[in-house]
Amino acid sequence: MDISLQQVEYRYQQGTPFERLAIHNVSIEIPSGSFIAIIGHTGSGKSTVLQHLNALLLPSKGTVKIGDRLISGNKKEKNLKAVRQKVGIVFQFPEHQLFEETVEKDICFGPMNFGVSESVAKARTKAAIRQVGLDESILQRSPFDLSGGQMRRVAIAGVLAMEPNVIVLDEPTAGLDPRGRKEIMEMFYQLHCEQSLSTIVVTHSMEDAARYADRIFVMHKGEVYRQGTPEEIFSSPEGLIELGLDVPEVIRFQQKFEQRFNIKLPKPYLSMEELTEAIATSLKRGISS
């Protein structure tokens, strides 16, 4: 399912003395089946954009097209439930949203809220719990007896059980250790590939953006500052650093290598394996010449 934002503007508390412009002139195309990363410093407008992707926020100006549904600024919209069923959002620290007596009831809540029968919801729950790497035996336990990592996976399963076409991830690895971060992102990437899920991740992790995304949008002061493939975005890391953003460790290493040996490699490399091979090739050429 395609999503398109065209010249979107959003103002919080519009028409009051506390009105604040959050994003303006934002145009983003998200083709069906793509993996998109949205990056930017705190206050850049990332979370505001995120909430337009399933109509939690409606634009003050511009249009948002979600599948066949067109949402326009300053126009009252009805029956948005179907949109929110197709675009699932995993908010930061989703485990804080768990509330039911058992894991099964918690995961079933979303599908049943959208009109799915209890039997179908339970079947979806079993499938979803396996998708997030947990055993079905956990379904009858209280979610509050689980570890933090297990609770996060249960919360994610609750979104997957609604069988969305698009999944939106708001800082999905926040608070996790390096191993946990890698496991969660690999899980999402596997789901993305196996189910052709359109995946949008809002993240501070440049490594995750570089490793998984097909395309990256850089937000700054409520606007799309830059967009492109990971190679295009990280080809001039100085611009990102000026915005107060980090760059992937492999890019920093490549910069230091090029400066140290006065060598310019053909392109920015986004994995240490590729960079190592490129450096070896470059050094061999230098020795042979």
N, C-alpha and C positions, 0 to 999 in steps of 0.2 A: 504494500500500500504506500503510494507516494504521499509525501507531505511537502507543502510549499508555503513559505512565508514571503509575502510581497509588500515591501515598504511599510513594515509593521512598526507602529508606535504604541507605547503603553505608558499611561500616567497613573500612578497610585494616588488614591483619594482625590480623583479628578473633581473639580468644581468646588473644592474646599480650600481654606487658607493653607492646608498642609499638602497641597498638590505637589507631586514630584515626578519629573520625567525620568523614567527608568531605561527605556530603550527607544530608539528612533531610527527610521529608515533601514530597518533590518530586513534583508532579503536572503533567504536560505532555501536551497533545493535539496530535498532528501529523497533520492530515488528508492523505490522498493528494493529491499534486499541489501542495501548498503550499510556500511559501518561508519558512522560519523562521530567525530570528537569535537566538542566545543570547549575551548580553553580560554582562560583570561583570569586576571587577578580578582580578588574580592571586590564586589561592587561594580563589576564590568557589565553586568546584565545577563550573565549566563543563566541564573535560576529563573529570571523573568521569562527568558526565551523558552526554557524548559517547560514552564507551566502553560505556554501557548500550544504546546505540541499535542495536548489532549483536551484543550478547551477548559482547563482549570482557570485560566485567565483569558478574557476576550479582548482583542485589540482595541485600543482607543482610535487608531486609524490604521488603514491598510487592510490586507486580507490574509487569512490563514486557510489553506485548503488541505483537508485531511481526508485522503481517499477522494470520494465523490462529494464530500460535504464542504461547502464554502462558507466561511465565517467572516463577516465584514465588520469593520469598526463602527461603533455607535449604532449598532443594530441589535435589537433584542433577539436572542437565539433560544429556541426551545428544543426539547428532546435531544439533549447532548449525551444521554446515557450510552447510546450505541457507540459514539465516538470514544468515550472513555473505556468501553469494553475492549475496543480494538487497539488502543494505545495504552499499554500498562506502564506505570511509573514506579520505579524502585527509588524511594527517597533515601537521603543520607541517614544512616543508622536506622534502617527499616525495622530492626528488632524492637525498637521502642514502640512500635505500633501493634505489637502482639497483645491480645487481650482475652482470648477464649480459654476455656478450661483445659482443652486438649489441643494438640497439634492438628489433628484431623479437623476439628471444628473451626480452628483458625483459618486453615487453608480453604475449607469449604465455604467460608463466609462470603468471599468475593463472588464466586460463580453463582451461589444461591441468591445473592443480592441482585444479580442481573437476570434472575428468572430461571436459572437452571435447576432441575429437580435434584433432590437430595442424593438419589442413587447415582446420577450422572456426575454430580459434584464429588462424591466419594471416589468414583473411578478416576476422575481427573486428579484428585488429590494423591492417589497412589502413583499415578504417572509422574506428577510434578515432584513428589518427594524423591523419586529415583533420579529425576533429571538434575536435581541439585546435589546428588551424591550421598543421600541419606537412606537408611534402611526403613522399610515399612513398619518395623517394630516400634519405631519412634512415635507413630501416629497417636497412640493412646496415652502418651506421656504429657504432662503439663509442659508448655513451652518455657515456663519459668524455671524448670528443673534442668534445662539444657545449658550447654556452654555458650559463650557469646557467639562463637563461630557457627554453631548449630542453629542458634536463634536467628541469625542473619539468613541462613540458608532456608529456614522455614518461612521467613517473611518473603523471600524471593519466590519460593514455591507458591505462595498465595497469589502472587501476580501471574506466574506461569499458568496456574490452574484456570485462569480466565481465558486462556488461549488467545493472547493478543497477536496481532500481525506486526506490531511495533513495540519494542521495549525501550524505555528511556531510563537511563541510569544516572542518578545524581550522586557523584562522588562515591561510587559503590565500594571502594576499598578503604574508606575513611576509618581510622582507628585500628586497622589490621597490621600485623607484623609483615615483613617482606614475604614470607612463605604464604601467609594467608592471602595477601594481595594477589600474588601470582596465581594461586589456586582459584580464587573468585573470578579473575579476569579470564583465565583459561576456560573456566566453566561457561562464562557468557559467550566467549568466542566459539566454543564448540556448539552451543545452542544456536548461535547466529548461523553457523555453517550448515548444521544438520537440518534446521527448520526454515532456513532462508528468512530469518527474522530481520527486519530492519532494526538496527541497533544504534541508539544515540547515547553517547556517554559524555556527561559533563564532568571534567576532571582537572585536578591540579597536576596530575602525573604526566609529565612530558614523555616518559618512557612508554606508558600505556597508549598515549595518543600516537606515538611514532610506530609502535609495534602492531597495533590492531586496526587503526582507522584507514579507510579508503580515502577520506577527505577530512580536513581539519578547518574549523572556523575559529578565528581568533577574535574575541570580543574585547573592546576597549572603550570606556566611557559611553556605554550603551549602544555602540555601533559595531558592525562587522569591520574590523580593522584590516583583516587579511583572510583569504581563504585559498585552499589549494591542497594538493597531495602532501603527505608527510615530507617527501623529498623537497617539494617546492617551499614549504613552510620553514623547514630547518636549513635550507640552503643559505639563508642570511640570518643566522642566530642573533647577530648584534641588535637587530630591530626588536626581537623578543626580549632581550635582556634590558633594553631601554624602557620597555613597558613594565619591568619588574617581574618578568616571567623567567623561569628556569629553562634550560634546554637539556635534552637527553645526555646522559653521561658519555655515551659513545661519540656524540657530536663534539663535546668538550675535549675528549681525548684526541679526536681527529684534528681539531684546531691546534692543539698543543704540538702534535706531531708535525703538522705542516709548517708551523712557525719555527720549530726546533731545527728541522732539516731543510727549510726553505723549499718545500715541495708542495705543489698543488695537486691533490687527488682529483679524479674526473668528476666526482659528485659527492654529496653527503651520504654517508653510510649509516643505516639505522639499526644494524646489528653488529655486535663485536666480531662475529664470525666473518661477515662480509668485509669489515674494515681490516681485519687481520690479513685476509687474502689480498686486499688491495695494497696494503703496506708492503707485504712480501713481494708482490709483483713490482711495485715501484722501486724497492731497494735493489732487486735483482737487475732491473734496467740500469740503475745508477752504477752498479758494480761493473756490469758488462760494457758500459760506455766509458 
